[in-house]
Amino acid sequence: MDQNRTPYFDVLLDYVDSGVIPFHTPGHMQGHGMDPAFREFVGDNVLAIDLTQIRGLDDLLQPEEAIDEAQKLAAEAYGADHSFFLINGSTSGNQIMMMAACNPGEEIALPRNSHKSAMGGLIMSGVRPVYMQPEVDESLHMDHTVTPETVRRTLREHPGIRAVYVVSPTYYGVAADLRGIAEVAHEHGVPLLVDEAWGPHFHFHPDLPMDALEAGADLCINSTHKMLGSMSQTAMLHHRGPRIPIDRLKAVVKLFLSTSPNLVLVASLDVARRQMATQGRALLDTTIARANDIRKRLNEIDRVYCFGEELRGRPGVFDLDPTKITITVKELGYTGYEAEEILRRRYNVQCELADLFNSLALITIGTTQQAADRLVYGVSELAREDRPIDVFSPSGVLERRLSTGTYNLPKIPPVVMLPREAFLAPTEFVPFKQSVGRICAEVITPYPPGIPVLSPGEEITREVVDYLKLELDAGVRMQGPYDSELRSIRVVKQ
Ligand SMILES: Cc1ncc(COP(=O)(O)O)c(C=O)c1O
């Protein structure tokens, strides 16, 4: 196929060129009815191609013309049998993968630190989770990926598992041994689903980790918007091989699509694919070199550390994406949150994410040399103006974590009810301290490390309550619960 073509972007341009007089959605009628201030800012062109799925513009739910061709081009570019354009991110991709691979009540193996959209997938699909603990890195206070050994053990212990689902790479750019995991899954006769939200660029450069499809995944999702040039909300779902029936997959994809998709988003996937297929190698050459240079310069700053190749081979670290830069600031006496805040306020630099010890910077094909220099400058100034560690952190979170270690996570509690059943059951709030023995109806995730300690359908154990009390006392934030201070917890009504 001709990867220089952008069939979907082209039909939108043709529609505009033909001067059609619109009597169809969206109601702003190619910008004429749009609020003038907004229109002036975003420009006429983007509104002119904000169209609906009328004749000639194909149908994302039943693609037969230009969208079909654009998706086939994407499949060829990524080495997939089929690719699907998604407009609700990898969030919908996770949900689709689970519903396509398993029936209600069947078991799926998944890492305990999966993205929250995977929990949404469990709730929607009615699938039973068998959690796998990812490898934890105590020195970096970070969790990595699951290993093939963990997957093998899980499949042996739970012969009923119908699919293996893993996350690779992690937010921090650590990649799993996907080839090893695919072999284990396939030996057991089950498909491998990969949340590769953070790896849409992997396929296009040999110095990046092997992409999930090449490693043998049966389904994978890519948040094209995260690391490539398409617009927010866009993602691709790729399918390869016979293990996931394509008719089932197509039917599930349809459930997750709007009948009024934003065609600007769809076209942005088409052009992002062309960009990667035709110039990906060269663009990523520059990006990787720039990222490596930034990492080197940051590591030259006293007490600033950005991990790199030296991590390879640690448990759960099979490979690394050099374009993710984790700036570890704990030796400066700052939390990652504080560093993020200072970088933003003083140097107008905004990181992607912060946790207790790190701020994370993404380097992509859109990162300029000027931006790179600004990041290095901001961090070097931050290091120069540091505060001594002993006057820091009135709540004691940092010191506590440093002195006691972070990761004595409690055992995963018994799953006594499907997440879907617990989520939909009548629930009530009970005092957290008196909740032992009850069935949890929400997700409780101390952050960091971001690994859920309780999920819907799990029995609340004494060990979990004691652990969470320690975390709360240390000032750790809880993600997920309705009562974020966890004085009460939502449980299934008895
Ligand atoms: C590992 C992982 N999977 C899935 C998602 C959801 O992706 P999206 O924001 O494209 O819906 C995220 C978002 O950060 C993520 O980190």
The ligand as an ORCA input file, in Angstrom:
! r2SCAN-3c Opt
* xyz 0 1
  C      -0.938      2.159     31.017
  C      -2.119      2.975     30.562
  N      -3.118      2.356     29.928
  C      -4.194      3.031     29.480
  C      -4.308      4.382     29.679
  C      -5.517      5.107     29.173
  O      -5.176      5.763     27.991
  P      -6.026      6.966     27.364
  O      -5.699      8.171     28.166
  O      -5.510      7.023     25.949
  O      -7.449      6.604     27.425
  C      -3.289      5.073     30.345
  C      -3.381      6.522     30.578
  O      -2.546      7.162     31.141
  C      -2.169      4.347     30.804
  O      -1.159      4.950     31.467
*
